[in-house]
């Protein structure tokens, strides 16, 4: 699971501090921060899932083959999403 960190970001200089608010002249806003590796991993997974959705929308299987096509896309989506069952 992706960890989200609470922190502060200065509206002037843009510095980010996740320990505590600035005690200087900066004005801080509360922000949420994630690690770049986690963000990139999720972004890549979302691209692949988007590809599956696009193929599902654009596919036009033969009348006698729609179930096979659907199940193949469903299996791929389950594999990519970590095997989470869809409710």
MODELLER restraints for C-alpha pairs under 7 A, 6 or more apart:
rsr = mdl.restraints
at = mdl.atoms
rsr.add(forms.Gaussian(group=physical.xy_distance, feature=features.Distance(at['CA:2:A'], at['CA:38:A']), mean=6.25, stdev=0.5))
rsr.add(forms.Gaussian(group=physical.xy_distance, feature=features.Distance(at['CA:3:A'], at['CA:34:A']), mean=6.29, stdev=0.5))
rsr.add(forms.Gaussian(group=physical.xy_distance, feature=features.Distance(at['CA:4:A'], at['CA:32:A']), mean=6.15, stdev=0.5))
rsr.add(forms.Gaussian(group=physical.xy_distance, feature=features.Distance(at['CA:4:A'], at['CA:33:A']), mean=5.65, stdev=0.5))
rsr.add(forms.Gaussian(group=physical.xy_distance, feature=features.Distance(at['CA:4:A'], at['CA:34:A']), mean=5.06, stdev=0.5))
rsr.add(forms.Gaussian(group=physical.xy_distance, feature=features.Distance(at['CA:5:A'], at['CA:32:A']), mean=5.49, stdev=0.5))
rsr.add(forms.Gaussian(group=physical.xy_distance, feature=features.Distance(at['CA:5:A'], at['CA:33:A']), mean=4.99, stdev=0.5))
rsr.add(forms.Gaussian(group=physical.xy_distance, feature=features.Distance(at['CA:5:A'], at['CA:34:A']), mean=6.21, stdev=0.5))
rsr.add(forms.Gaussian(group=physical.xy_distance, feature=features.Distance(at['CA:6:A'], at['CA:18:A']), mean=6.30, stdev=0.5))
rsr.add(forms.Gaussian(group=physical.xy_distance, feature=features.Distance(at['CA:6:A'], at['CA:31:A']), mean=6.06, stdev=0.5))
rsr.add(forms.Gaussian(group=physical.xy_distance, feature=features.Distance(at['CA:6:A'], at['CA:32:A']), mean=4.85, stdev=0.5))
rsr.add(forms.Gaussian(group=physical.xy_distance, feature=features.Distance(at['CA:6:A'], at['CA:33:A']), mean=6.44, stdev=0.5))
rsr.add(forms.Gaussian(group=physical.xy_distance, feature=features.Distance(at['CA:7:A'], at['CA:17:A']), mean=5.71, stdev=0.5))
rsr.add(forms.Gaussian(group=physical.xy_distance, feature=features.Distance(at['CA:7:A'], at['CA:18:A']), mean=3.95, stdev=0.5))
rsr.add(forms.Gaussian(group=physical.xy_distance, feature=features.Distance(at['CA:7:A'], at['CA:19:A']), mean=6.69, stdev=0.5))
rsr.add(forms.Gaussian(group=physical.xy_distance, feature=features.Distance(at['CA:7:A'], at['CA:30:A']), mean=5.70, stdev=0.5))
rsr.add(forms.Gaussian(group=physical.xy_distance, feature=features.Distance(at['CA:7:A'], at['CA:31:A']), mean=5.31, stdev=0.5))
rsr.add(forms.Gaussian(group=physical.xy_distance, feature=features.Distance(at['CA:7:A'], at['CA:32:A']), mean=6.09, stdev=0.5))
rsr.add(forms.Gaussian(group=physical.xy_distance, feature=features.Distance(at['CA:7:A'], at['CA:33:A']), mean=7.00, stdev=0.5))
rsr.add(forms.Gaussian(group=physical.xy_distance, feature=features.Distance(at['CA:8:A'], at['CA:16:A']), mean=5.68, stdev=0.5))
rsr.add(forms.Gaussian(group=physical.xy_distance, feature=features.Distance(at['CA:8:A'], at['CA:17:A']), mean=5.24, stdev=0.5))
rsr.add(forms.Gaussian(group=physical.xy_distance, feature=features.Distance(at['CA:8:A'], at['CA:18:A']), mean=6.05, stdev=0.5))
rsr.add(forms.Gaussian(group=physical.xy_distance, feature=features.Distance(at['CA:8:A'], at['CA:21:A']), mean=6.02, stdev=0.5))
rsr.add(forms.Gaussian(group=physical.xy_distance, feature=features.Distance(at['CA:8:A'], at['CA:28:A']), mean=5.61, stdev=0.5))
rsr.add(forms.Gaussian(group=physical.xy_distance, feature=features.Distance(at['CA:8:A'], at['CA:29:A']), mean=5.32, stdev=0.5))
rsr.add(forms.Gaussian(group=physical.xy_distance, feature=features.Distance(at['CA:8:A'], at['CA:30:A']), mean=4.52, stdev=0.5))
rsr.add(forms.Gaussian(group=physical.xy_distance, feature=features.Distance(at['CA:8:A'], at['CA:31:A']), mean=5.42, stdev=0.5))
rsr.add(forms.Gaussian(group=physical.xy_distance, feature=features.Distance(at['CA:9:A'], at['CA:15:A']), mean=5.62, stdev=0.5))
rsr.add(forms.Gaussian(group=physical.xy_distance, feature=features.Distance(at['CA:9:A'], at['CA:16:A']), mean=4.47, stdev=0.5))
rsr.add(forms.Gaussian(group=physical.xy_distance, feature=features.Distance(at['CA:9:A'], at['CA:17:A']), mean=6.44, stdev=0.5))
rsr.add(forms.Gaussian(group=physical.xy_distance, feature=features.Distance(at['CA:9:A'], at['CA:28:A']), mean=5.20, stdev=0.5))
rsr.add(forms.Gaussian(group=physical.xy_distance, feature=features.Distance(at['CA:9:A'], at['CA:29:A']), mean=5.26, stdev=0.5))
rsr.add(forms.Gaussian(group=physical.xy_distance, feature=features.Distance(at['CA:9:A'], at['CA:30:A']), mean=6.40, stdev=0.5))
rsr.add(forms.Gaussian(group=physical.xy_distance, feature=features.Distance(at['CA:9:A'], at['CA:31:A']), mean=6.28, stdev=0.5))
rsr.add(forms.Gaussian(group=physical.xy_distance, feature=features.Distance(at['CA:10:A'], at['CA:16:A']), mean=6.69, stdev=0.5))
rsr.add(forms.Gaussian(group=physical.xy_distance, feature=features.Distance(at['CA:10:A'], at['CA:26:A']), mean=5.99, stdev=0.5))
rsr.add(forms.Gaussian(group=physical.xy_distance, feature=features.Distance(at['CA:10:A'], at['CA:27:A']), mean=5.50, stdev=0.5))
rsr.add(forms.Gaussian(group=physical.xy_distance, feature=features.Distance(at['CA:10:A'], at['CA:28:A']), mean=4.29, stdev=0.5))
rsr.add(forms.Gaussian(group=physical.xy_distance, feature=features.Distance(at['CA:10:A'], at['CA:29:A']), mean=6.26, stdev=0.5))
rsr.add(forms.Gaussian(group=physical.xy_distance, feature=features.Distance(at['CA:11:A'], at['CA:27:A']), mean=6.09, stdev=0.5))
rsr.add(forms.Gaussian(group=physical.xy_distance, feature=features.Distance(at['CA:11:A'], at['CA:28:A']), mean=6.13, stdev=0.5))
rsr.add(forms.Gaussian(group=physical.xy_distance, feature=features.Distance(at['CA:11:A'], at['CA:29:A']), mean=6.91, stdev=0.5))
rsr.add(forms.Gaussian(group=physical.xy_distance, feature=features.Distance(at['CA:12:A'], at['CA:26:A']), mean=6.73, stdev=0.5))
rsr.add(forms.Gaussian(group=physical.xy_distance, feature=features.Distance(at['CA:21:A'], at['CA:28:A']), mean=6.65, stdev=0.5))
rsr.add(forms.Gaussian(group=physical.xy_distance, feature=features.Distance(at['CA:22:A'], at['CA:28:A']), mean=6.80, stdev=0.5))
rsr.add(forms.Gaussian(group=physical.xy_distance, feature=features.Distance(at['CA:49:A'], at['CA:77:A']), mean=6.51, stdev=0.5))
rsr.add(forms.Gaussian(group=physical.xy_distance, feature=features.Distance(at['CA:52:A'], at['CA:73:A']), mean=6.64, stdev=0.5))
rsr.add(forms.Gaussian(group=physical.xy_distance, feature=features.Distance(at['CA:52:A'], at['CA:77:A']), mean=6.92, stdev=0.5))
rsr.add(forms.Gaussian(group=physical.xy_distance, feature=features.Distance(at['CA:61:A'], at['CA:69:A']), mean=6.88, stdev=0.5))
rsr.add(forms.Gaussian(group=physical.xy_distance, feature=features.Distance(at['CA:78:A'], at['CA:84:A']), mean=6.32, stdev=0.5))
